[in-house]
Amino acid sequence: MKHLRKLTLAAVCMIGAGFFAFRPDERFFEIARNLDIYATLFKELNRYYVDEINPNRLTKMSIESMLKNLDPYTNFYAEDEIEDYRTMTTGQYTGIGAIITNNKGKNIIYSILEGSPAEKAGLHIGDEIVKIDGVDLTTRKDANPDKLMKGQANSTVKLAVRRVGSSSLLEMNVTREFVKTGNVPYYGMLNDEVGYIDLKDFNQTAAREVKTALVELKGKGMKKLVLDVRENPGGLLDQAVLICNLFIPKDAEVVSNRGKVTEWNKTYTAPMTPVDTEIPLVVLVNGRSASASEIVSGVIQDYDRGVLIGQRTYGKGLVQTTRDLSYNTKLKVTVAKYYIPSGRCIQAIDYSHRNADGSVGKIPDSLKVAFKTRNGRVVYDGGGVEPDVPTELVSRTSIVNSLNSKGLFFDYALKYRADHPTIKPAKEFELSDAD
């Protein structure tokens, strides 16, 4: 019952936090009434249900079911998920720096961060993690390898690994460290004049990484720039503002938030002296460029600062903030929509009006409003950011899609690596007819 009182209090605090801005009217009574019903039901289940129930799991399921009726970006984080939340926002965690994926029932290393403990210990992409600190992942299907890998800095995790081409297990000890996931996995010169920056995330160091790359490339003689935000799901708003500021003048408007809590409404302007407001700029976008990456591409378009090439972006114009709840839990809640300098909101899906079956649809073209860029070009809201130069996605054949979905390209790459200890640089590499 002690756990039940704690869970009820947490639920009251969580739901109450979301309604503090309302006037004290009949809505407060409805909230209190429904919370009382929920607590009473929970007590009866706990007392009379034929089997023992897990109060933490049941409460989390009920919270997630409630939030599912809102939008996919309003999320609850239980106490044991706070580390995952910090990793998402800061790009830092304590672990070994390896990304593990489940491939045909096996826990396979899919990616290794450069300079990470995993790389230093000699782990390879494609290695199957069989045991972690004695926990056999082949029999313990409930075990979470990602959580088992994480721990205190300077602590050691013992791994048993099966490698492609080897019949015996490899035993290795890996020392955990603070691992930082980068936002810019690559930047360089495409030719003597054109630089390229691949921006894949927007955590706390994104703007600094882009600025470092920009300055370094200018030092190499860059006269034109390609900024690639394809496949970028977004992240921190302040980093989007600072990245825009690299290319637009100080004090220029970047983005504004408008929501139900009017005192939270805010307009963000470029706070610093830019790096370069004249360099010719191309921004590459696609249908998985979302949120903060849409702010950057939309601002570049609204100021006619560069040319957008690719496909229409995802259309996420919603702003989230994090609210601390009881017992070290958190609520990430959508509180506003954002608007870029032309005045448009690029949110493409209307989550506030659901169909009878609970589904949601995109905002129809008939309801989209025209806006103008600084130079008078017409742009529209409500559908992501439309590129200035649209390109078609390269279509794949059915056989290629089938091979990819079955992971056979990945499997072949592992076999190729095992058979070829060294290969030529990427620009010189070719597969032979025999391959």
N, C-alpha and C positions, 0 to 999 in steps of 0.2 A: 504493500500500500504506500510505503514511503516513495518508491519509484513512481507510483501512479500520481501522487501529489506533485512531484517534480515535473512530470510530463505535462500534467494539466496546467501548471503554472507557466511552463515554456510555451504551450499552445496559446494561452491567454496573452502572454507578452508578444508573441509573434504576430497574432492576428490584430491585437490592439495597436501594435506599432504601425500597421498599415492603414489605420483609420484615424490617427491622431489629428489629422487636418480637418475632419468633418465637424460641422456644427453639432452641439449636443441636442440631437433630436431623436426621433423614434429609431434611427439606425442603431444607436447605442443599445437600446433595449433588445433589438433583434440580434445583435452580436452577443450580448450577455445571455440571452435565452438559448441560442444555438450552442454556445460554449457549455452551458449547463447540461443541455441534452447530450452533448458529446461526452462530457465527464461522467454523467450517470450511466450512459451506455457502456463506457469503458469499464466502470466498476462492476457492472453486471456480468460482462464478458469475463473479467478477471476472476470473479467469484464462482460462476456457474458453468462456464464452458467446459466441455468434457475433457479436453486436453489442456496442458499448460500452454499459455500464450507468452510470446516474447513482446513485452511492452514497447521496447525500443524499435523493433522491426515493424510492429503493427502501427505505431504512431507515425513512423517515417513514411510508411506506405500511404496512410491517410493524408498526410501533408502533401506528398507528391501527387496523389490523385486530385487534391484540391487545386494545386498549382497548374496541373495539366490543362485546366479549363481556362487559363489565362494565356500567357504567351510562353514560348519555349525558353526565354531568357530570364524568367523569374524562377529562381532555384533556391532550395533549402540545402544547407550544408550541415550535416550532423558533426558532432565533435570529432569523430574519427576520420572525417573528410577534410578537416581544416588544412592539413598539410597539402592536399591536392589543390585547394583553393589558393593557398599562398604560391604554389608553383605556377598556377595559371596567371596570377597577377604580377608576380615578380620575375618569373622565369628562372627562379633559383630553388634548389632543393638539395637535400643531403642524400647522396646515393652513389651510383657507379657510372651514370651517364650512358646507359644503354636502354633503347626502346625495345620492348618485347611484344611480339604479336603471337596470337594463337593460330597456327597453320596446321590444319588437318589433325587437330588434337595435340599438337606439340607446341611447346613454348620456345619460339625461335627469336634470336636477336635479329631485329629488323634494321636497326640503325645504331651507330655508335658515335657519340660526340667527339670531335677532335680534341685531344689533350685530356680526355676524361680518364678516371680510374680504370674503366673497362678497357680503353685503348692501351693504357700503360701496362695492364696485367696480361695483355696478349689475347684478349677475346676477339673473335672474328664475327662479322655479320654472317648469319646462317648457322651459328652454333646453337644447338638445342640445350636449353637449361633443364637438366634432369632433376637436380637436387639443389636446394638453397638452405644452408645451415642444417642439413640432415632431413629437411622436409622433402619427401619424394613427390614431385609434381605429377608423375605418371599415375600415382594411385590417389593422391589428395587433390581431387578435381575442384574442391572448394577453396584451395589455397590461392591467394592472390600474389603472383610473383612480383609485381610492381611494389606492393607494400612490403614484402619480405626483403626486397633489395634495399629499401630505404632504412635509415637508422642514424645514430649519432655520428657526427664527424669524427674521423680517425678510428672508428670501430672497423672490425674486419668481418666480411661475409664470406663464407666458404661455399664454393660452387662446385658441382659436378656437371661436366659439360660433355656432350657428344658432338663430335665434329665430322663434317662431311669427309668421307674417305678414310675415316678411322673407326675401327671396331671397338676400341676400348674407351672408357670414360676418362676425361682429363680432370684432375683435381686442381683447383687453384683458389688462392685466397686473394680477395680484392679489398683494398682499404677504401672505405667510403670517404668522400670529400664533398664540400659544397660545390654543386654543379650548376653552371649557368648556361641556360639555353639561349643561343644567340638569335637576334632578329634578322641579321643580314648574313646568310650563309655564304654569299659570294658577291664580290664586286671586282671589276677589272675593265680593261680597255678592249672594245670590240675591234677597233682599228686605231689608226694614229690620232683620230679626232673624237671618236664616239666612246663615251664611258657607259658602263652598265652597273646598276645596283639592284640586287634581288632582295626585296623586303618581304619577309614572310610572317612577321608578327608585330605586335605593338605592346610589348611589356615595358618595364620601367627604364630600360636602356636603349629603346628603339631609336629615339631622336639622336642620341649621342653616337650610336653606331652609324646611322646614315650620314651625319655630319662628318665623322671621321673618314668615311669612304669618299664623300664628296670632295673634301679638301685634298685628300691624297690623290684622287684622280685628276683634279685640277692641276696639282703639282706635276703630274705626268703629261700635261699638255692637253687635257680634255677640253674640247670646245662645244660639245653637244652631249646630252645625257639621256639615257633610257632608264626610267624607274619602273621596275616590274612589281606590281602588287597583285598579280594573278595568284589565286589559291590562298589569298591572305584573309583570314576570318575576322581580323580586327583585334581590338584590345582596348588599351587605355586612351581615353579622350585627350588627356593633356599631351600625350606623345604625338597624336595626330596634329594637334595645334602647333607643336614645336617643329614638326617635320614640314608642315605648310610654311612656317616662318622662315625656313631655309631659302625659300624661293619667292616670297612676297614681302612687301615692305613692313617695317615695324608699325604697329598700331592698326594695321589693316584688319578688318573683321574676318574671322575664320568660321565660326559656328556659334549658334545660339541654341539654348535649351528652353523648351516651353512645356510645362506640365501642370498638373492639378494644384500642386503646392507652389503658389505663385512666388513665394519668397525664395524658392530654389531656382527660379528662372534666371538665366545668366547669359551674357554675351561674351564670348572669348575672342580676344584680339591677339595679334602677333606681338609677343612681349619683347623681342630682341632685334638687334640689327641682323638682317639676312646675310647669307653667304653669297648668293648670286641671284639677282632679279632679272638678269638678261639672257642667261645661257639658254639656247633652244632645248626644249624639254618634251619628251614623249613619255606618257604613262601607259603601261600595258595593263589591261583589266580583263576580267572574264566573269562568268556567272557565279564564281565562288569568291569574288572580291567583296567583302562585306564590312559594314560598320565603319571602323576607323579608316580602313583603306578606301571606303567610299567618300569619307570626308575629305581625305587628301586628294583623290581624283576629282571629286566634285568642286573643290575649291580651286584647283588648277584650271578646271574648265570654266568656272564662273568668272574668274579674273582673266580668262583668255591667256593664261600664262604658259600653256602648253597644249599639246594635242593628245587626246585619248584614243588609243587603238585597241581593238579587241571585241569583246561581246558585252552586252548589257550586264551591269553588276547585279548583285544579289537583291538589294533593296531593303536593307536593315537600317531604319532611321530612328531606332529606339535607344534610349539612354538608361543605363542601370546604375544603381548605387547600392552599397552594401550596408545593411543594418545589423548591428550586434544584437543577438538574442540571448536568452538565459542559457546557462550551463555550457558556455563556450561554443554555441552554435551561431550560424549566420544565415541571413536572408539576403540574397541578391535580387533586387526588385526593380522592375521597369517603372521609372518615375516621370519620364518625359519623352518627347520627340525632339530630334535636332533638326535645325534648319541652316542651310549653307548660305553664303552671301547673296545669292540671287533671290533668296526668300523661299526656295523650294525645300520640301521635305521629301526624301527619296524612299520613305517607307512604302513597300510594295504590297504588304499583306495586312488586311484589316482584321486584327484579332478581336476587336471589340464587338463585332457583329458576326456571330457564328450561324451556320445553317442548322436546320433541325437535327441533322445527324452529328452535330458537333464539329464539322469540318469548317475550314475558313477558305476564303478565296482571295484572289488578287484584286486590287482596286481597278475597276474597269476604265478603259480609255476615255469614256464619256465624262468621267468625273475628274480627270487629270487637268491641271491648270497650267497655262503657259507662263513662263518667266523669261527674263532676258539676262544674258551675260553682260559684263562690263562694256563690251563692244557692240551690244545690241543683238546678238544671236539668240534665237528662241530655243529654250530648253523647257522640259516638262517635269513636273513632280510626280510622286506616287508610283514610280516604276524602276527604282534603281537609277544609276547614271548611264545614260546612253552614250556610247563612244562617238567621237567625231568621225573616226574612220572605222566602221564596223567590219569585222572579218568573220568568216565562217569557221566553226570548229572543224578540224580534220576528222572526217568520219572513219570509224574502224570497221573492218569486215567482221562478220559473225565469228569466223574462226579465231581472229585476233582477240575479240572480246571473250570468247570461251577459254582460250589459253590463259588470258590474263586473270579471269575470275577464278580459275583453278590454281593460280599461283605458279604456273609452269615456267613462266619467264624467270621468276625469282629462283626457282629450283635449278634451272639451267645455268643461270649466272653463278650459283654456288658450285655446281659441277665444273664449270669452266674455270673458276678461280682455283679449285683444287687441282685441276689438270695443268694450269698455267701459272706458275709462281710469279711470273712477271709479265706485264703486257705493255704495249706502246702507249704513249700519252693519248688523251682523248681525241685530239685533232688528227692524229695519225692512225688511230685504231680502226680496223675493218674486220668484219667477219668473212672468212673464206667460204667458198662454195661447200667445202666439206663440213664446216661449222653449220 
